């Protein structure tokens, strides 16, 4: 088997494992609730740095993502070598977002009641913010980091920090349980790996 074939197979296997972990976690928390150690962590992070958390949470809303995607499409038009990753990242963003919303209706986990700033009434598992953060910003963090150039590696690390910060913001605002964030990250990882494996030549 060729190196590309091995890589494609590895991505598809990784996607299947992430998907299994996502479904398994959803079933566990739906039956048993949030683990006590994570509840303590959530209580410790709640309502700290609220203003920063609110601004970070906006990075996964359409008012930020829409213009960002328009800029990326302009870059794709100007620089053909970036066209494939840009189109993939926008597709990943949309698929992760829609899949998270769909899965929330499948697992129907209620939201936390100790919310701060905004009471979000959609179901809780998985977090769509986590899915978008990992599937879009996380994809670009990985893509730039593996480019190997110092300036791109730095940008990749900064985007990685942004992903972690977005996840923290959802806990600081009381918008999600920690397992919702883990579930959203697993879902995004499954979709990105499956998509990359399916499209890889």
N, C-alpha and C positions, 0 to 999 in steps of 0.2 A: 504494500500500500504506500502511496506517495505521502510526502510530508504534509501536503495540503489536505489529503484525505484523513490522515491521523488527526490533524488539528480540527478539522470539521467534526469528526467523530467525538473528539474530546469535548468540544463545545456543546454538542447535542446531549452527551451523557451528563455534563455539568448542568445543563438546563433542566434535564429530567430530575436530577437529584435536588436542585433548588426548588423545583415545583413540588416534589414529594415532601420536602421539608416545610414548605409553605402550607400545604394542605394539612399536614400532620399537626403543625403548630396551631392552625386555626381550629382544628377539632379539639385539641387539648384545652386551649383557653376557653373555647365555647362550652366545654363540659366542666372544667375545674376552676375557671376564673384565673385571675392574675396571680402568679407566684408571689409569696410574701416578700422575699428579698427585693423583687422589682417594685413592689408597692412602696417599700421604704425609700428606694431610690427616687421614685416619682414624687413622693411627698417632699423629699429634700430639694428637688429641683423646681418645684412648683412656685410660680410667681416671683422668680428671681430674674433680673434682667429683662423685665417684661417688654419694655419699649424695643430693645434690640431684637427680642424674640419675635415681636410683631412685624418688624421690618423684614426679618429673615423669612418669616412665613409667607410674605408677599412674593418672594422670589419664585414661588410655585403657583402663582395666580396668573390668569390670562393677561392682565394688564402689563405684566413683566415678560411673560413667556412669548406673547404675540410679537412685540417689537423685536425681541431677541431672535426669534425665528426669521423675521423679515431681514434682519441684518445678516444672518447666516445664509439665507437664500441669495442675498446680494453678493456675498463672498463666493458662494458656489458658482454663481454666474460669471464672476470675474476670474476665479481661479479653478479651472476644471479638475486639477489634482485633488482638491478638497471636496469635490462634488459628492462622491460616494459616502464618505463619513458624515457629511452634513445632512444629506437626505436620510441616511440611516438614523441619525440622532433625532431628527424631527419625527420620523416614523416611530422610533422607540418612545419618544415623549408621548405621542398620541395613544399608542397601544398601551403603554403602562398606565396612563391616566384612565382610559376607558376600562381596562381590565380591572384596575383597583376599584373603580366605582361599581362594576358588575359584581365583583367578588364580595363587596360590602353587602350587597343584597342577598348573596348566597349564605354568608355566615351570620348576618343580622345581629352582630354584637352591639349592645348599646354603648353610647358614649359615656365618658366620665362625667360626673356631676360637679366636680370642683374646678370648672373651667374659669379662665381669666380672659378678659377683654371681649371675646366673641363666643357665643354659645352656638356651636355647630351641631346641627340636628341629624346629619347623615349618620349612617352606621359607622362603626369604629374600625373593624378589622377587614382588610388591611388599611394602613394609612396611605391615602393617595399622595400626600406630600412626600412620604418616604419613597414611594414607587417612582415619582417624578424625579426626586433628588438623585436617586441611584441610577435610574434609567436614562436620564438626560445629562445632568451635571456630572454624575459619576462616570458615565460613558466618556465624556470629554476629558475628565481627569485621567482616566486610563489611556485614552488615545494620545493625549499630549505627553503623558509621562513616558510611554513606550517609544515616543519619537526619538528619544536619546539626546536631543539638543538641550543644552543647559536652560535656555530661556523657556522652552516649551515644558521642560520638566518642572521648573518652578511654577509655571501656570497650572500644570497638572496637580501639583501638591496643593496649591491655593484652592483649586476647585474641590479637591478632596476635603480640605478643611471646611469649605462651604457646605458640602454634603453633611458632614458631621454636625455643623452648626444648625442646619435646617432641622435635623432630627432632634437636636436639643431643644429647639424653639417649640416644637410640638409638645414636649414634656413641660417646658416652662409655662406654656399657656394652658396646660391642663386639657389639651385638645385630644390627646391619645394616651393609651397605655403603651409601655415600652414594647410589649409583644406586638402591638399594632405596627410599630415602626419596624421591628424585625421582620414581620410578615410582609410589609410593603417592600422592604429591601430584598427579601427572598423572591418575591413575585417579579420584581424588576430584573433581578439577576437571571431568573429563569427565562424571562422573555428576551432579554438581550442576548444571552447565550444561544437560545434556540434560533433567534433571528440571524445572528452572526453565523451560526453553523449552517443554517439553511441557505444563506446567500453566499457563503464562502466558495470561491472557485479553487 
